[in-house]
Structures are given as C-alpha cells and as structure tokens.
Amino acid sequence: MMHIKNLALYSFRELMGMLVVRITLAVAVLLPLAAWIFSQFFLMELTKVQLDVMTAGSYLLGMVLILIAVVPMLGADIGGRLCYFYLMPPVSRSEYMLGRFIGAALLLLLLFAVLLAGSEALIAMALEHAPADRRYGISWETGLIIAGTACYQSITLLAAVFFIAAWATGFAELLLFSIAACALFWIMPPVLEAMKNPFLMVGVPTWIVSLVHGIAWLLPEMNAGQFILAALHGQATDYTMLLLHFLGHAGYALMMLMACLLMFARRDL
C-alpha cells in the first residue's frame, strides 16, 4: 500500500510539472469568465448559456488532459522503458499501475474541483443578481451535477486508457487507440439515438445495426445529458437513475482497471 501511495503522489507531482497541465488548469480557472463573456451575445437565459459552456468545457478539458498529459506519461513509461525504474523490487507491476492510475485520477479530481468552483460562482452570481423569473429553477446542485458527471465519466475514460497502455507497444499506438476510445465513447450514444428513428434506418443493412449495437454493448453509457438538461431547466433530478449511471461507470472503470492489471502482469517488458 505504501508503494502505491508513493507512486500516486509522485505521478501527481510529475503531471503537475507538465506545462500543458498547468495551461489546462489555467483554462479551467478562466472558463467561467469565458462563459460569462459568451453569454452576453444572448438576450435571454444567460445563466443557462453560461452553464452550457461550463458543461462543454468540463467534458472537453477532462478528455484533453488525459490525451495530452496521461497518455504521454504512460507512453514514455512503456515505449521508453522508463517503467523499469519504478518496477524495482519490492514494487510489483500491479502497484505500479495502481499508483500511476491514482495519481492521474487525483489530477482529474483537481481539474473538476476547479470547474465545480467556477460553475458555483456563476450560479451564485445568477442567484444574487438575476430576477427570480429568470433563474429557471437553477440551484446550487446544478454545478455539482455538471462537474460530478463529467468527473466520473472522465475517470472511466482514464481506466480505458490504462487498459490500452497494458498492451500497447509504444506511444504512437497508445495515442491512436486512446483517441479511438474517446471517439467511440462520445460518438456511439448519438448514433444509437439516431438508430431509434425508423426513417433514418431505412435501407441500412441488418448486419450494420447489429455491429453498432454490439460495439455499444461493450462501451459505457457516456451521455449524462438528461441529468444536466433536467438541472438546467429546473426539473427534479432523478437521483436513482443518476446513481445507476454512476454505478455503471464505476463498474466499467473497475473492470477496465482489473483487465489492465491482469494483462500488464503477463506482459513481456
């Protein structure tokens, strides 16, 4: 356990030492200001526009941070054989991977803590200055839903990237498959939604429909938009469905992490 803790803290400090990480965190700090400026081009529902920008920024920054910081770190470890320096006895391969994963997860938690603070600042400004009939039911929990759903979905993506790193041969392969995972995670939900429309499915071969559903079955449900939309429109949040959505992601992340540990333990380095 001590080896995991030390590696996690070292990994967090290593990531924080990257210029791209500090720039990403600076963007997260300035995102509320950008959201406020962008909302001034609209005449109505300014707070909803601001929170829409915060939502899009939260998902984008989480994905970008994984691709520009975590993937290069793992690529250097695996492709550059730097992992040999961490795998000296008594450190095991599982401890190494868990330490790296926890360190990267801590960085994501820091990012989303900054984004949560920014969202709540915009909400506080709206509750303080906006007339009651223009608040549209937005409350303090709206910011928590935005940052929280983006956080656990990004950690799911992080677990998938670590699974890829367990068998990837170098940085280029790791980056390629990580980008493909991002694309699949975010493209598949709209595709499945479109497939529910019978007019759009006219002429589509059955085998393509089966293939898409098969791929979707292997991926987690990345779309938490229904919860965010409900919060932005002042509707009651279905906390049971939100909990199930979170547990689904937690299970998927745990499964990917366990597969990562098993594959990395049997891999020739």
Secondary structure, 3 states (H helix, E strand, C coil): CHHHHHHHHHHHHHHHCCHHHHHHHHHHHHHHHHHHHHHCCCCCCHHHHHHHHHHHHHHHHHHHHHHHHHHHHHHHHHHCCCHHHHCCCCCCHHHHHHHHHHHHHHHHHHHHHHHHHHHHHHHHHHHHHCCHHHCCCCCHHHHHHHHHHHHHHHHHHHHHHHHHHCCCCCHHHHHHHHHHHHHHHHHHHHHHHHHCCCCCCCCCCHHHHHHHHHHHHHCCCCCCHHHHHHHHCCCCCCHHHHHHHHHHHHHHHHHHHHHHHHHHHCCCC
